Amino acid sequence: MDQDALKDLEDPDLSDERRLALMFIAAVRHLYRSVAPAAFVSRAAPGDRDAALACVNCDTDLRSPALYCSDRCRDVAKHIRYIRKIIHDERITVPDLQEAIGIRLLYIGSGGAGGPVPIGASATDADAARMHAERDRILGDMAFRVAAPTPLRACDDWRNWETRQREFKLARRGVIEARIGSVAAE
């Protein structure tokens, strides 16, 4: 991210989507430059058999072989991989890709596939504050994970995720089969 991808932030006619993407890129750049590498703690692989059934994105405990606890977690991981890849490919300065990032961030920040976030007349001030805080938390976590020198989670690794997700699915199937076998033995 050595090229100046942020020069267009000064344009008053910049679309909301590109503005959000550029602000996100600025946050990623700041984290990348200011956070000590030791602060980026990897969670790229489960540490024990029980962790094999945690959401690969947020560590929520799962009782199924699913990789993600929700569509939103799946989308967050997918978008992190996408942004990490275009930064690596040095395509982050392409306006159309910035627009795509902004659209993705708006989608995630507004509830994504996890369902619509209630906004408008039916939302109370407290609801709106909670929604904004949750959006900021998710986008901040995404920026931190994008800025990490190496993928913090296996699902952040755009190069190896296809292989890793198959490994996770097989491991999860093994854990569930072992649990079913132990219950049947009782």
Secondary structure, 3 states (H helix, E strand, C coil): CCCCCCHHHHCCCCCHHHHHHHHHHHHHHHHHHHCCHHHCCCECCCCCCHHHHECCCCCCECCCCCCCCCHHHHHHHHHHHHHHHHHHCCCCCCHHHHHHHHHHHHHHHCCHHHCCCCCCCCCCHHHHHHHHHHHHHHHHHHHHHHHCCCCCEHHHCCCCHHHHHHHHHHHHHHHHHHHHHHHHHC
